[in-house]
Amino acid sequence: MLDLSSLAAEEVKDCGWVELFPWLDDYVSERASLLERLGTDEWWLEDSPRTTAEGTSLEKLLKELSELFVAGHKSLALALAFPSLDPDLPVSALVLGARAATLVGRLTSGATVRDLLSLSVHDAFKIKGTSEGTVRELVDGLLGCAVLVEPSAGAAADVRVTTQPAVIQLVDDLAAFAYWRTVRGMSDRPLLTVSIDDEAPEQVQEVAARIAALTPLDLPAPRPNDAVDEIENLAEQLDDRESLILRERLMAAEKQTLGALAVKLNLSAGRVSQLESAMKARFNSFCGYGTAVGNLLASMRVEIQPVASLDRLLELHPTISSTVPSLGVPLWLVLDRLDDYFDVKDGWAAAPDVGAAKRRTLSLLEDLESDNGVVDLDEATVALSMDHGEFESWLQWCSVPVIGGHALLRTKRIADHAVGALEALGGPRSASELRELVDPGRTVEGVERCLSSDARARRDTDGQWHLVEWAAAVAVIEGTVPEATFRKDESGAVRRRTQGRAKTPDSTRRLYRIGIGWRYRVVVTGDHLRGSGFSLPAGVATAVGCERGETVELASRLGEQAIRWTGAQPTIGSIRRFLAELPVKVGDSVFLDFAASREFDVAAAAAVPEDADPLRRALSLIGHSAPMSIAERHLIRVLADAIGMAGETRPRRLLGAYEAASEEAVVELLETAWMHASSTDEVKT
């Protein structure tokens, strides 16, 4: 990395920023705020790097610029972005680390930047294994050289490379992987697995055996520190004002208000809030991965996916129950209050927070739900690190009803809730019994009325309600039907067959077929914007050809996008680089676009007027890119195709399909367009 922290003024160029980087000229009006936070007003239009360096850390500012450039100027040729750079500048002048140097070696074989300047950020992302951080490091090197009067001064005149950057990168990556295994308490396990041909020569087999025998113990590892000591050291560095805020607001059982602290400190409430935010930011910067606190947090996050009771976490990591002496509170509370990626609430620990844990839990349950929205908890706990009792308690916290060891996901309508209860119980029940289970405040007649209009349920002559599909289970036993959806178990309860059942794309909520590809709707979270990967429903993985135990890499204009199904649920890598191009914020909806050509992208929802036809508004919610341009006669066809019911034109059939595989906002729009709520379609209030 270029060291710009100790440069003399005359070593930095005195020409305008825009002259060096013409793309900065576009940062006006609303976009100006992206640069104003880095220095004085319009510094990039009025100052030179030499002037700016007098009052600002040039190194930090260039890192911010590299992030902006990678996010917003991916298609701009580097020669146009950095016109002042001499094409004969040696690549070594960029002073790149092993990863960025490996990237440059894969982009060009030249010793100078000439060939590199003909490329763009897009070209860099096309290289397999390239991360956003690696591209930013390369751009940071170009920025640094562009502001120097003599950028080649730091390049060796006679560079003899004795070790290829890719080899250095490999060793560094192995050491980093070994360190993580040590953090996780797996220092005696092999680092790598090697697959070779059965008839490979003995010498090759010996090589494979040696590689497979490598463990973290064979590589140097830093000596672990103590997490409590690190917190104590940080607390000692705080001044009196910060210490007061830490003890009386952040760590207190009854937090002082900003106003009360402002009076004590003779500051404004806004200034107290700034000090509080700065403290938390400092904690996060000092306690990243590689520190004792950071390692502890990273290890816990693996174990609390999606959530863990605090009691179980204390058993797994007794260290977090230790008291931090200067604060008088346990370590877990300090981590909860100061770290943005660790949250404890009502006895539950989650990462990044319990809200995200709830969303992930519901996604997992949706993968396992039956057509009636019922999930067998025994089946669900197989995919989790929680026992049955802990999981049931967590579902209670999530307000997910549990009946007879089964979770019920479709409970908004009385009929759905009652049908789910019947499936969960595995036997007939009276309307009064069902009322007690689904809504004690409703009349028995109301429950009877809802079930009478539902084709899934039927009342026997003795007044007991049962599921219509159960009739086939009896026929299976009698040998008249070879196979059925339900079967009777040893206790006589009728249970749904689950073996081999997999969620199909067409039955996956929020996943829609648009054209010949798929679009999956997600709500943007702070985690997405920070660059975290996240889980996907199994149906989404199936739609793109990723099976359990596999990894699929999709092409995109911003580099490969990996989808992995190596755990309980499929996961997708960071989409931060895509979101940076969209005007989105936390809470907005975007669509993951999976094209039939195995290409990936992220798209914002199409803008539709609030007074537009409900069907067109529904098309926007399911990811159609141009709902206002579709001819009226094609609206129902597009909606039918999206839910896997091509050719269906009957609104009630389509509405039923969307109720099973979509979301409430879409269903409400379809109901508005196709029907009015009737007394036979009651909804809980």
N, C-alpha and C positions, 0 to 999 in steps of 0.2 A: 504494500500500500504506500502511496505517496505520503510523505510527511510534510504537511503544510502548516504545522503548528508553530514552527520556529523560523519562518521565512522573514528576510529583511524586506522592507517596503519596495526597494528597487528590483527585487526578484519577481514581483507580481506586475502584470500588465496594467497600464494606465488608460487603456482605451475603454469605450463603453461596453457594458454587458451585452447589449443587443448586437453590437458589432461582432462580438465573439460568438454569441449564440442567438441567431436571428429569430428562432422560435419563441424567444421570450417576448417578442414584440406583440404576440397574440394575447398576452395576459393583461387584458384591459377589462373595464366594466366589472361584471360579476366575477370573472376569472381572476381579477387582480388580487382578490382576497387570498388566493392560494400562495401568493408571493409576499404579500404585505406582512404576513405573520413571521416572516423570516428576517425582516430588517425594517428600515425606515420606509415611509411612504414612497412608492414608485422608485425604489432604489435601483431596480433593474433597468429603468428608463433614463435615470439621471446620473448614476454613479458609474465608477469603474471598479474592477476587482480590488485595485490598490486602495481606493477610498473606502470601500465596504469593509476591507480587512482591518481598518483602523479601529472599528467598534464592534466587529462581529467575528466569530470564529469561522474563518474561511472553509476549514475542513468540514465543519458541521453543515454549513450552508450548502456546500457542493453535494453532500450526501442527500440533503433534502431535494436538491435540483435533480439528482440522478433518479430519485424515486418518482418525481413528477414526469421526467422525460420517459422513463420506462412505462409509466401508466398511460401517458397521453400522446406519445409521439412514436408509436411502434412502427409505423410504415415509412417514416422519414429517413432518407438515406443519411448515414453518419457524416458523409462529406458535406451535405447541406446543413446538417445540425452543428458541425464544428468546422466551419470554413477556414479558420485560421491555422488549423493543424497542418504541418508539413507532411505530405504523403511519405517522405523518406524518413520520418521519425521512427527510430527503432521501437519495436514492440516492447522491448525490455524497459523502455522509459516509462511505461504505464505502471510498472512495479506491481504486477498482479499476483495474487495468491495462486495456489495450485489449481483450484477449481476454475477460476476465471482464465488462467493461462491454458488449461486443458481445453476450455471452450474456444479460445482464439486459435489454438492448434488445430481444432476440428473445423473451424471456419475458413482458415487460410494457412498456407504453408510458408508464406513470406516472412522475412525477418523484419519488415517494416509494416507500418499501418496502412500502406497504399491499398491493398486488396480489402482490408477490413473496412475502410471508409466507403467502399462501394456497396456495403451491405446495410441492413437495418436491424432494429430490435426484433422484428418479425423473423428475420433469418436466424437470429440467435436462438429464439424459442423453438425453431424447427429441429435443433440438435437434440437428440435423445438424452434424457437425464438432466436437462438444463433447468435450473430453478430460477425463480425471479430474483433471488438474492445474488446469484452468480452473474446475471445480466446487469444488475445494478452495480456490482463491483467493477465490471468492465466499463460501464458508462462513467462511473466515478473516476476511473483512471483517465479516460478521455477528457473529462471536465477539468481535472487537475492539471493535465499537461497544457490544455488550452489557455489557462490563466497564467501560466509561467512564462517569463521572458525567455528563459533557456530551458525548455522542457527536456532536452536530451542530455542535460548536464549530469543527471543522475543515472544515466544508462552507461553501463560498462563499455569501454571502447572495444574490448575483445571478449565477447561472451562465449564461453565454452560450456555448453550444457552437458553436465555429466549424468544427470538423471532426468528422464522425461517427466514433465509436470503430471501426466496421468499416473505415473508410478508413485509420485509423492502424494497425489490425491488418494490413491488406493490405500497407501499405508496410513494416511491421516484418517480416512474413513473407517478402516479396520479398528484403529485405536479408539475412535469415537464410539463405534458399535460395542467394542469391548467394555468401554467405560459404562455405557448404558446397561449392559448385562450385569456389571458389578453393582450398579445402583439398585437393580432389581433383585439382587441376591442370587444371581445365576453365574457366578464367576467360574464355576467348575464345568459349565456346559460348553459343548463345541460351538464355535463361532459360525462355522459354515458347513453346509452339506455339499458334497461333490457327486455329480452323476457322470459316469464314464461308460464307454462301450464295454460289454461283457468280455470281449476278446482283446481288450487293449493290452499292449506290451506290459511286462512286469514292471519296467521302469516307470511307466505312466501310472500304473496302479499304486506304486509306492508314493509317487508324487501326490496322488489323490488322497491316500491314507494320511500323509503328513499334513496336508491342508485341513482335512476333516478332523484331525487331532488337535488343532489349535483351539485354545480356550482363552478367556480374558486374562488368566493368570500368566500367560506367555507374553503379554504385552505390558509395557509400563503403564501404571495407573496412578493418578494423583492421590495423595493421602486424604481421606475424608475428614472434613471439619465437623464441628458440632453445631447443629441448627440453633439451639438456644443461645450459644455464645455469639453467633452471628447476629441474632436479634438484639442481644445486649450491646454489641459493638455499635450497631446502628442507632440504638436509643441514646447512647452516650454522645453521639455526634450532633444531636438536636440542640437547638438553643432553648432558652426558657419558654418562649412563646410556643414553639413547636411541641415541647414536652407537655405543656399544659393542655394543648389541643389533643395530643395523643392520649393522655390519661383521662381527661374529663369528657372527651367526646368519642374518640374512636374506640377506646378500650373500656369505657364505663358501662356498667350494667344499665344505668339510667343516663342516657346521653344528654349532656348539656346542649341547649340550642345554640345556634350560631349567634343569635342576639345576646344571649347571656355571656358567652365567651367574648363577644365584641366589647361588652361593657368592662369585663375584667381586664382585657388587654388594651383598652383604649384604642380600638381599631374599628373599622367598619365591618359589618357582617360579610360583605363581599370579600374583603381582604382576608378575613378568617377562613372563608371557604377556599380562597386561593392557596393559603398556607396548608390547609388540609389536603387539597388535591396534589400539591407539590410533594408533600410527605409520602403519600401513597405512590406517586410516580417514582420517587427516589427508592422506596422499598422495592418496587417491581424491577427497577434497573439494577439494584445491588443484589437481588436474590433470584437471578435467572438460573437457568440450567447450568450446572457446573459448580454451583455453590451448594453447601449442605442443605439450605432451605429450598433452593430450586430443585435439587435432586429429590428431596422428600416429597415436594409437591408433585413432581413429574411421576414419581412412583405411585403416589396415592391416586392420581388421575386415571391411571391404568386400571386400578382396582375399584373405582367408583363409577364404572360405566354400566348402566346409566346413573346409578345411585347406590349408596350404602348407608346403613344406619350408623350413627356416630359410635354407638357401642361396639359394633363389629370393627369399625375402622380403628378404634382405640386398641382393640385386641391385636390387629394386624400391625399397627405402628404405635407401640407403647410410648415412643418418644414424644408424640404430640400431646400426651397428657401431662408432660413435665411443665412445671411452673416457670415462667420467665420472671426471675427475681425482681428486676426493676419495675415491672408492670403489675406483678401480683396476679396474673391471669395465666391459664394454660396456653401452651403453644398453639393448639388448634384454634383457639379464639383469636390469637394474633393473626394467624394465617387467614382466617375467615374475614376479619375486619380490614386487612391491608391488601390481600391478594385478589385481583379481579377474576381469577380463574379457579377459585376455591370458595365454596359457599356452604354454610351450615344453617339450616333452618328447621325448627321444630324437631330436632333430633335426627335430621337427614343431612348427609354430606354429598355434595355433587360438584361436578366440574362442567362448565363454568359456573352454573347455578342450578337451583332446583327446578326453575321454570324450564330450562333446556332439558333437564333430566326427565321431566314429565312429558315433554314433546317426544323425546326419543322412546320413552316407554310406550306411549300410544302408537308410535310408528311400528315398534316391534309387535305389539298386540295386533295391529291391523294386518301384519304379515301372516298371522296365525288364525285370524278370525274366520268363523264359518260364514255361510251366506246370511245367517241371522245375526251376525255380530257377536258370536259367542266364542270364548277362548278358554280352553282347558288349562288351568294353572300348572298342572303337572307337566304339560308340554312346554309351556312358556318358561318355567324355571330351568329346564334343561339348557336353555340358551343364556342363562344369567348366572352370575356368581352369588345368587341369593337363594336362601332356602324358601320353602313354601310359606312359612309363617311371616318371614320378613317381607316377602313379595306381596302377600295379602295386605299387610299393614301399609305398605307403600301405596298400593292401589287405593286403599281407603283414603290416604292423604290426597291422592289425585282425583278423588270423587268418582272413581270408577266402581260401580256396583259389583259385588261378588256374591253369587248365589250357588250353593252346592259345589264349591271348588272351581267355579267358572266365572270369568270376568265378562261383563256385558258392555258392549261398546255402542249399541244402538238403543238408546233409551229416551230419546227426545219425544217420540210418539208412544202413546199408551200401547198400541198394538205391537209395535216393535219390541218394547220392553217386556210385555207379557209373553210374546213368542220366544224371546231370548230366555226368559225364566223357565218356560216349559222345556226348552232344549237343555238347559243347564241341569234341571232336576231329573230329566230322563223318564218322566212319568206324568200321567194326567193329573190335573188339579182343577178345583172348582174356581169359579169367578171370584168368590170371596177370598179364597186363599191367594189367588194371583193379585187381587187388589192389595192385600196386606204386604205383598212382596214389592209391588211396583209403585203404588201410590195410595197409602192408607187414607188420604184425604178425599179420594174420589169415590163415587158411589159404585156399588156392584153393578147396577144397571149400565153405568157408563162404560165399565170394563167389558161387559157383555156386548154392548153395542159396537165397540171398537173391534172386538174379536170376530163378531158376526160378519163384518164387512171385509175381513182379511182372509184371502184364499189359502193361507198357510195353516190355519187352525180350523178345527171342527169340534162341535159339541156332541158328546155321546148322549144316548137316551137317559143315562143316569145324571146328566147335568155336568159331567166332567169334560174339561177341554183337553184336547191332545193335538199334536202336529199331524197333518195329513201324511207327511212322509213316513211317519212311524209304521203305517200299515205295511209298507214293503219289508220292514224288519221282521214282522211275523211271517210273511211269505217266504223269506230266506230260510227261517228255521224249519218251515214246513216243506222246503225243497221246491216250491213252485216258482221262485225267483232266484236266479243264480247269484246275484249280487245287488246290493242296495247301498244307499248313502248311509243308512243307520243300521245298527246291529244291537242285539241285546247282550249285555254283559252277564257275568256270573250271578250278580244280585238281581237280575231281572230288569234293571234300568236300561232304557234305550239310549245308546250313545252313537254319536257321529263317528264314522270311520275317519281316521286322520292319517293313517300310514300312506305315504306316497303323495299326499295332497300338497300341492304347491300353489302359491298365489300367482295367478296369471296377470300379465300386464293389463288386460281389459278389466279385471276386477280390482285393480290397485287404485286406491283413492288418490285423487289429484294428478293422476297420470292419464294423458289423453293422446290419442292418435291424431296428429295434424298432418294432412297429406299422406306421405309414405314414411314419415318419421314419428317420433314421440316427443311430447313436451311434459315436463313434470314441474308443478308449481311449488315454489318454496317461499317462505316469508323471510326476508333478510334479517339477520340478527347481528349483534355486535361481534360474535365469533366469526361470522362470514367475512365481515369487513376487516377483522384482524388477521385473517388468513388461515383459519382453522379448517381442517377437513370435517366432514360430518356424515352421518349415517343416511342410507337410502332404503326404501322398501325393497323387498326381494323382487317384486314385480318389475321395478325399474331395472334392476340388474339383469333379469331375464330378458327384458325388452332389448337390451344391448348385447346380449349373448354372453353374459358373465354368469357362470354357474358356481355353485358352492365350492370353495377351495381354489378358485381361480382369480387371476388378475387380468383385466382387459385395459389396454391403452388406446384411447381414441385420439384421432388427430384433431387439431384445432388451429386457428390462425395465431394463437398465443402459446403454442407448444402442446405437447401431449398431455392428455387428461386421464389419470388413472382411476379405475374403479376396481376395488378389491372386495372379494367376499371370502375373507380368511377368518372371520370371527362369527359372532352370533348374527350380525347383520352386515349387508354390503356397506361399504363406505366409499366416498368420493373425495379426491384431494381438494386442495384450496381452490376457490373460484374468485379469490380477491382481485386478481389481475383483470378479470372480466368485469367485476363490479366497479372497478376504478374508472371504467369507460362510461358507465351509466349514471344518470342523475338519480341515484337511489339512496335511501337512508334506512335506518332500522325500522322495521314494520312494513316496508314496501314489499310488494310481490314481484318476483322475477320467475322466469321459466328456464329450466335446464333443457336445452335443445339437443336431442339425440337424432341426428340425421341418418337416413338409411345408408348413406355412404360411409358410416362409422366416423362421422365428424361431430365435434362437440362445440357448443356455444352457449352463451347465456343471453337471454333477451328480456327486455322489459315488457310489461303488459301493454297492449295497444290502447291508445287513448280513445275513449268512447264518450260522447256527450251524456250527461246525467239523465237527460230526457229521451235517450235513444230507446228503440224497441228492446224489451227485456231479453229477447233471444240474441240480439246483437251484443248486449252487455254480457250475457252468459258466454258468448263466444270469446270475448276479451278475457274473461276469467279462466277459460280453459286453454288459453295460449294461442288463439288464432291471431295471426299478424295483421289481418286487414278485415275485421268484422263489418265495417261500414260499407265495404265494396262488394259484398256478396249479394247476389240477386235474391229477392224475396223468396222465390220458389225453391232456392237451394238451401235455405237456412236449416230446415229439419234434416236434410240429408247430411249436412256437415256435422250437425250435433249427433246424429246416429252413428256416423263413421267414427267420431271421436271416442265413443264409448264402446266400440266393438259390436255395433248392431247395424251394420250396413244393410240398407234396404228397408229398415223398419221405419214406418211413418206414423204409427199410432202413438199419440202423445202420452197416454197413460203407461204404455209399455216402456217408452223411453224415460219417463219420469221415474219409474220404478228402478230402472238400471242406474240412473244418476243418483238416486237415493242410496243405492248400495255401493257405488264406486266413486262418488264425487264428494262434494262438500256443501255445507248448508247454504252458503251464499249463492252457489249455482242453482241448487234445487229451488230456492226461494224465487229466483228469477224465472225459472221454468214454470213454477206454479202460478206466478203472476200472469204469465203468458197463456197458460193452457187450462187453468182451472181455478175455482174459488174454493177456499177451505169450507168443508161441509161438516155437519155434525157427526158424520161417520169417520172423520179423519182428524180426531182430536189430538191436540198437542198439549204437552204439560206446560203449565205456567208457574 
